Amino acid sequence: EFRRVLFTLLDQQLAIPRHKVIVFFATARVTGFVAQLYSALGRQCFEIHSRKSQPQRDKASRAFASCHQGVLFTSDVSARGMDYPNVTFVLQVGLTTKEQYIHRLGRTARAGKSGTGALLVAEFEERPMQNELRGVPLVPAPLPAPNPASSSLPQLQALLASMANPRHPLHQSAAQSYQAWLGFYNSNLRKLGWNKPHLVQMANLYARGIGHPTPPPLLKRTVGKMGLRDVPGLVIQ
């Protein structure tokens, strides 16, 4: 459902002439994985995050700044400093802080130009984000309905299903995004009111949704650093 909403929002933006969209994610691995998914659907995008080298980031940043329309997937390395002209829409995905939210939103509606922003959260993130953004004017929006004539969802569903094959080009990227997802929400357990067994259950649901019916294996030292030793549901190599 979450991916359905994300890609439907992007489909809607692509239908707008001279769209210029920035999508923020919480981790570099998830950013890269979604950018690869988007590209695998035959759509062009820009990608900036800490897993890219500085020259790669600079090149993508300049290209997005100068383009007439496009979609940029990024982590917080793009939240400050760089001025991207004519951004029409900023989409923030997942948990964030009030400060991050405001700085990210500041990428649009600059120099007298119009622009909008949206925050896309999973159901389990709603209450924490309401608490975090108390005092910020937010307007709940209905879930977008896909347009059958232009929807990318059938392609997306087929692509995700095919990624169960270990030889699929995105299989490893999906596994890396699983580890990043697990690590990010592990650092937000108190905010979510979760315990570690529930965290692993939710992470494994995420894994199944990205073509990994069996949770991707994690290094023993990685599990130890996360404090998840002896938590059931993990596959340790």
HELIX and SHEET records of a PDB file:
HELIX    1   1 PHE A    2  LEU A   14  1                                  13    
HELIX    2   2 ALA A   28  ALA A   40  1                                  13    
HELIX    3   3 GLN A   54  SER A   66  1                                  13    
HELIX    4   4 ASP A   76  SER A   78  5                                   3    
HELIX    5   5 LYS A   98  LEU A  105  1                                   8    
HELIX    6   6 GLU A  123  GLU A  125  5                                   3    
HELIX    7   7 GLU A  126  GLU A  132  1                                   7    
HELIX    8   8 LEU A  153  SER A  162  1                                  10    
HELIX    9   9 HIS A  171  ASN A  186  1                                  16    
HELIX   10  10 LEU A  189  LEU A  192  1                                   4    
HELIX   11  11 LYS A  196  GLY A  209  1                                  14    
HELIX   12  12 LYS A  220  LYS A  225  1                                   6    
SHEET    1   A 5 PHE A  46  ILE A  48  0                                        
SHEET    2   A 5 GLY A  70  THR A  74  1                                        
SHEET    3   A 5 LYS A  20  PHE A  24  1                                        
SHEET    4   A 5 PHE A  89  VAL A  93  1                                        
SHEET    5   A 5 THR A 116  LEU A 120  1                                        
END                                                                             
